[in-house]
Amino acid sequence: MGGSLEGITVGVTADRRSAEQIRLLEGRGATCVHGPVIRTDLLDRADQLAAVTGSLARSEPALLVLTTGLGVRSWFTAAREHGFIEDLVELFARSELWARGPKAARAIRSEGFEPTWQAPGARYDDVVERFGERLDGEIAIGPVGVQVDGAGAASLCDRLEELGGVVTTVPLYKWSLPSDPSAAEALIGGVLDGEIQAVTFTAKPAVENLLEIAERMGSERELVEALTNSAVAACVGPVCASAFDEFDSIVPLVPEQHRLGAMVKRLGDHFGSG
């Protein structure tokens, strides 16, 4: 079951699924401070999405790379609402389906399909390595559709193209800074004051945004010191945790299973059974 979080105050940076995360943390006795550092905006480009979906379906892509569960679900929702579900079903039925992580894999299965392959570490590096292996011995490969995350997954797409892939990106949503950063600023203040002992992150841009907000406050150096010495950073997976790579002093907690519940359990284990 993992340890208790009684007496621990946790800063929650998530936008989406924050209520679920807070419920899990409070279930272990934690006090939560919610300071969303990221905003998720669904893109309203139904005509463009329908055109891209139809084009991919007709071109018989060698594979589809699905990077997020939200992206897969949003794609199918838009297809049903705007009348191009037949093209999308055909596309998924005729393609290799690569899931970047467990959330994307679950979303694929929820639509009645089975992932051909799932990245073992839920990292873009895994996808690039697998793509290189897939190309080995082949003279050519068909178009590659990449459902990109809210940051655009530019590094992934660029690397696939460098290996010879003809990439078509499928954007469904974008991430940005919150329009009102006051709650995030209060969370940062709590970390600096020692009132918050742990901060949770569920996406790499959330780490980057927290640091950017702290920089705008003139407190980035102090925040890095606090996350090194007095507060723990907990990340849902290695991609999220990689945002701390430039700070050797910060060692984030990362669960073996890259899921929300596992991250909360990892925090409980860290702080003990109390």
C-alpha positions in Angstrom: 0.0 0.0 0.0 2.9 2.4 0.6 3.5 4.8 3.4 1.5 7.7 4.9 1.8 11.3 3.9 0.4 12.6 7.2 2.0 15.9 8.0 3.3 16.4 4.5 2.2 19.3 2.3 2.3 18.6 -1.4 2.3 21.1 -4.2 0.3 19.9 -7.2 1.3 21.6 -10.5 -1.1 19.7 -12.8 -4.0 21.3 -14.8 -5.7 18.2 -16.1 -6.6 15.4 -13.7 -5.6 17.5 -10.7 -8.7 16.6 -8.8 -7.9 12.9 -9.1 -4.3 13.5 -8.0 -5.4 15.5 -5.0 -7.9 12.9 -4.0 -5.1 10.2 -4.1 -2.7 12.4 -2.1 -5.3 13.3 0.5 -6.2 9.7 0.8 -2.7 9.1 2.2 -3.1 12.0 4.6 -1.3 14.7 2.6 -2.3 18.4 2.6 -2.4 19.7 -1.0 -1.7 23.1 -2.4 -2.9 23.4 -6.0 -0.9 25.7 -8.2 -1.3 24.8 -11.9 1.7 25.8 -13.9 0.4 24.6 -17.3 -2.8 25.1 -19.3 -4.1 22.5 -21.9 -6.0 24.0 -24.8 -7.7 21.7 -27.3 -7.2 23.0 -30.8 -10.3 23.9 -32.8 -9.2 22.9 -36.3 -11.7 20.2 -37.3 -11.4 20.8 -41.1 -7.6 20.7 -41.0 -7.7 17.6 -38.8 -10.2 15.8 -41.1 -8.0 16.6 -44.1 -4.8 15.3 -42.4 -6.6 12.1 -41.3 -8.0 11.5 -44.7 -4.7 12.1 -46.4 -2.9 9.7 -44.0 -5.6 7.0 -44.5 -5.3 7.2 -48.2 -1.5 7.1 -48.2 -1.3 3.9 -46.1 1.4 5.1 -43.6 3.9 2.6 -42.5 3.1 3.5 -38.9 1.4 5.9 -36.5 3.2 7.1 -33.4 0.7 7.9 -30.7 2.4 10.0 -28.0 -0.4 10.7 -25.5 -3.7 9.3 -24.3 -5.3 12.7 -24.4 -4.3 13.1 -28.0 -5.7 9.7 -29.1 -9.0 10.4 -27.2 -9.3 13.9 -28.6 -8.7 12.6 -32.2 -11.5 10.1 -31.9 -13.8 12.6 -30.3 -13.2 15.1 -33.0 -13.7 12.5 -35.7 -17.1 11.5 -34.3 -18.2 15.0 -33.8 -17.1 16.2 -37.3 -17.9 13.2 -39.4 -14.5 11.7 -40.4 -14.6 8.7 -38.0 -14.6 6.3 -41.0 -11.3 7.7 -42.2 -9.8 7.5 -38.7 -10.9 3.9 -38.1 -9.5 2.9 -41.5 -6.2 4.7 -40.7 -5.9 2.9 -37.3 -6.9 -0.5 -38.8 -4.3 -0.3 -41.6 -1.3 1.1 -39.7 1.3 -0.1 -37.2 0.3 1.6 -34.0 3.2 2.6 -31.8 2.3 3.8 -28.3 4.9 6.1 -26.6 3.6 5.1 -23.1 0.9 3.3 -21.2 -1.6 6.2 -21.4 -1.5 6.2 -25.2 -1.7 2.4 -25.2 -4.8 2.4 -23.0 -6.4 5.0 -25.2 -5.7 2.9 -28.3 -7.3 -0.2 -26.7 -10.3 1.8 -25.6 -11.1 2.4 -29.3 -10.9 -1.3 -30.1 -7.4 -1.5 -31.4 -4.2 -3.1 -30.2 -0.8 -1.3 -30.1 1.7 -3.0 -32.3 4.5 -1.9 -30.0 4.8 0.2 -26.8 8.0 2.1 -25.8 9.4 0.3 -22.8 10.6 3.5 -21.1 7.8 5.8 -22.4 10.5 8.0 -24.0 11.0 9.6 -27.4 14.5 8.0 -27.4 12.8 4.6 -27.4 10.7 5.5 -30.4 13.7 6.8 -32.4 15.7 3.7 -31.6 12.8 1.4 -32.6 12.3 3.4 -35.8 16.0 2.9 -36.7 15.6 -0.8 -36.2 12.5 -0.8 -38.3 14.4 0.9 -41.1 17.3 -1.5 -40.9 17.4 -3.5 -44.2 14.5 -1.6 -45.8 15.1 0.6 -48.9 12.1 2.9 -48.2 9.4 3.4 -45.7 6.0 4.9 -46.2 4.7 8.1 -44.5 4.8 8.3 -40.7 1.9 9.9 -38.8 2.9 11.4 -35.4 0.2 12.5 -33.0 2.2 15.2 -31.2 1.9 16.3 -27.6 1.0 19.8 -26.4 4.6 21.0 -27.0 4.7 19.8 -30.6 7.1 16.9 -30.2 9.5 18.7 -32.5 12.6 16.8 -31.2 10.9 13.5 -32.0 9.7 14.5 -35.5 13.1 16.0 -36.4 15.0 12.8 -35.4 12.6 10.6 -37.3 13.0 12.7 -40.4 16.8 12.6 -40.0 16.5 8.8 -40.2 14.6 9.1 -43.4 11.0 9.2 -42.3 8.4 11.3 -44.1 6.6 12.7 -41.1 3.1 14.1 -41.0 2.3 15.7 -37.6 -1.2 15.5 -36.1 -1.6 18.2 -33.4 -4.7 17.9 -31.1 -3.9 20.3 -28.3 -1.2 22.7 -27.0 0.3 23.5 -23.7 1.0 27.0 -22.4 1.6 29.0 -19.2 -1.5 29.7 -17.1 -3.3 33.0 -17.9 -3.3 33.7 -14.2 0.0 32.6 -12.5 -0.9 33.6 -9.0 -1.7 30.1 -7.7 1.6 28.8 -9.2 3.5 31.8 -7.6 1.9 30.9 -4.2 3.0 27.3 -4.6 6.6 28.4 -5.4 6.4 30.7 -2.3 5.4 27.7 -0.2 8.3 25.7 -1.4 10.7 28.5 -0.7 9.3 29.1 2.8 9.6 25.4 3.6 5.8 25.0 4.0 5.6 22.5 1.0 7.7 19.4 1.3 7.0 17.8 -2.1 6.0 19.0 -5.6 4.4 16.7 -8.2 4.7 16.9 -12.0 2.8 14.9 -14.7 4.4 16.5 -17.8 7.8 17.8 -18.8 6.5 21.2 -19.7 5.1 21.5 -16.2 8.6 21.4 -14.8 9.8 23.9 -17.4 6.9 26.2 -16.7 7.4 26.1 -13.0 11.0 27.2 -13.5 10.0 29.9 -15.9 7.4 31.3 -13.5 10.1 31.2 -10.7 12.5 33.0 -13.0 9.9 35.7 -13.7 9.6 36.1 -9.9 13.4 36.4 -9.6 13.4 33.1 -7.6 14.6 30.4 -9.9 18.0 29.9 -8.1 16.2 29.7 -4.7 13.6 27.2 -6.1 16.4 25.0 -7.4 18.1 25.1 -4.0 14.8 24.3 -2.3 14.1 21.3 -4.6 17.6 20.1 -3.9 17.6 20.5 -0.1 14.2 20.9 1.5 11.5 19.7 -0.9 11.1 16.6 -3.1 10.2 16.7 -6.8 8.0 13.7 -7.9 7.6 13.0 -11.6 5.1 10.6 -13.2 7.7 9.2 -15.6 11.3 9.6 -17.0 10.3 12.0 -19.8 8.8 14.3 -17.2 11.9 13.9 -15.0 14.3 14.7 -17.8 13.4 18.3 -17.5 15.6 18.3 -14.4 18.6 16.9 -16.2 20.3 20.3 -16.4 20.2 20.5 -12.6 22.6 17.8 -11.2 21.6 18.5 -7.6 17.9 17.7 -8.1 17.1 14.0 -8.0 13.3 13.6 -8.7 11.4 10.6 -7.5 10.1 8.5 -10.5 7.9 5.4 -10.0 8.7 2.2 -11.9 5.2 2.3 -13.4 4.6 5.6 -15.0 1.1 6.3 -13.7 -0.5 8.8 -11.3 -1.3 6.3 -8.6 2.3 4.9 -8.7 3.7 8.4 -8.3 1.6 9.0 -5.2 2.7 5.6 -3.8 6.3 6.5 -4.5 5.9 9.7 -2.5 4.4 7.7 0.4 7.2 5.2 0.3 9.7 8.1 0.3 8.3 9.8 3.4 7.8 6.5 5.3 5.0 4.7 6.9 4.5 7.3 9.6 
